[in-house]
């Protein structure tokens, strides 16, 4: 199946990876009507070739692909790009959704979904992605944050723990930087969703998954925290170890 190319005044460059021609056409129509530039493919291997040769702002990835399961395709995508990925799936297994988030998905939608729901999720993911980049405009320099042995540089988007650089995903860095900017302050989960995920609603599972992932990279666990402390029913705080 050859890639389809639609050119319109772009808001974002989007790759749709979907083998169902009906769903694929509907997504292309909706996205182009919203002034996005859309490129679409029907297999995982085509998707990998596309991201290797073109720059995208967002990938919408179906899991039920004919040549490779979308979960495996996600892992392979993450090996070559950090482009935001929204999973579109008919599967609603909670454990699988957690695995997808752990493997680098930025968000997910369970089929069937409305175009309004897709638009809202896309807008949130794109705000996070574009807000994390340096951009072309002038930005106010932000100071390097220091919390114990943890150093967070928002401008360079780098973090170090005891002098060793941390390999963080975009979302992990955003979460860490937000908490590091408020050391010792308990941040409610609702505020984390609004400020880090740019969502006015959501479940705690999304936060818990990324906190768990971040803890592993900080060399700690929820049972034995050093920097990240969860107060059940209240929120999360980052503070230096005693």
C-alpha positions, 0 to 999 in steps of 0.5 A, spaced: 500 500 500 503 506 497 503 512 502 498 517 501 500 525 501 495 531 502 498 538 502 494 543 506 496 549 510 499 545 516 498 546 523 502 540 524 505 534 520 501 528 522 503 520 520 497 516 520 499 509 521 492 505 520 491 499 515 483 499 515 482 503 509 475 506 512 478 508 518 484 511 515 480 515 510 476 518 515 482 520 519 485 523 513 479 527 512 478 530 519 485 532 519 486 535 513 479 539 514 483 541 520 489 544 516 494 539 518 499 536 513 497 528 513 501 522 510 498 515 511 501 508 511 498 501 512 503 497 515 509 498 520 515 497 516 512 503 511 511 507 518 518 506 520 521 508 513 516 514 513 519 517 520 526 515 517 525 520 511 520 525 513 519 530 519 513 529 523 510 533 529 505 527 531 504 519 529 497 516 530 499 509 530 494 503 530 496 497 534 492 491 529 497 492 523 498 486 518 505 486 518 507 487 525 503 488 532 503 496 533 506 495 540 512 492 537 512 498 532 512 503 537 518 500 540 522 500 534 519 507 532 522 509 539 529 507 537 529 512 531 525 518 533 522 521 539 516 524 535 510 524 539 505 518 538 498 517 540 496 510 540 489 508 536 486 501 539 480 497 539 484 494 545 482 496 552 486 492 557 489 496 562 495 492 563 497 493 555 495 500 556 500 501 561 505 497 557 504 502 551 505 508 556 512 505 559 514 503 552 514 511 550 507 512 547 504 519 549 497 518 549 492 513 547 485 513 544 480 507 545 476 505 538 471 508 537 472 515 538 470 521 536 473 526 532 472 531 537 476 527 542 482 526 537 482 533 536 483 534 544 488 529 545 492 531 539 492 539 541 494 537 548 500 532 545 502 538 541 502 543 546 507 539 550 511 537 544 512 544 542 512 547 549 518 543 550 522 545 544 527 551 543 522 554 538 524 560 534 522 565 538 525 568 544 524 565 550 526 567 557 532 564 560 530 559 566 535 558 571 538 551 572 534 547 578 538 544 584 535 539 588 540 535 593 544 532 588 539 532 582 540 538 577 535 540 572 537 545 566 530 546 563 533 550 557 538 545 555 533 540 557 538 536 561 538 533 568 543 530 572 543 526 578 550 526 582 554 528 576 551 523 571 546 525 566 539 522 566 536 519 560 529 521 560 524 521 555 520 528 553 515 527 558 519 524 564 523 531 563 517 535 563 515 532 570 521 532 573 522 539 571 515 541 574 516 538 580 524 540 581 521 548 580 517 547 586 522 543 591 518 540 597 511 542 595 506 537 594 503 538 587 496 535 587 495 530 581 490 535 578 495 540 577 500 535 574 495 533 569 493 540 567 501 543 567 505 537 565 500 533 561 495 539 559 489 535 560 483 538 565 481 531 566 484 524 566 486 518 571 491 517 576 494 511 572 498 516 567 501 519 572 503 513 576 506 510 570 511 516 569 512 516 576 514 509 576 518 510 570 522 516 573 523 513 579 527 507 576 532 512 573 533 516 579 535 509 582 529 509 587 522 505 588 515 508 591 517 503 597 524 507 598 523 514 595 529 518 595 527 524 591 520 523 589 514 522 594 507 520 593 502 522 599 496 518 597 490 522 596 494 528 596 499 529 591 507 528 589 513 532 591 520 532 590 525 534 595 532 532 597 534 526 601 535 527 608 
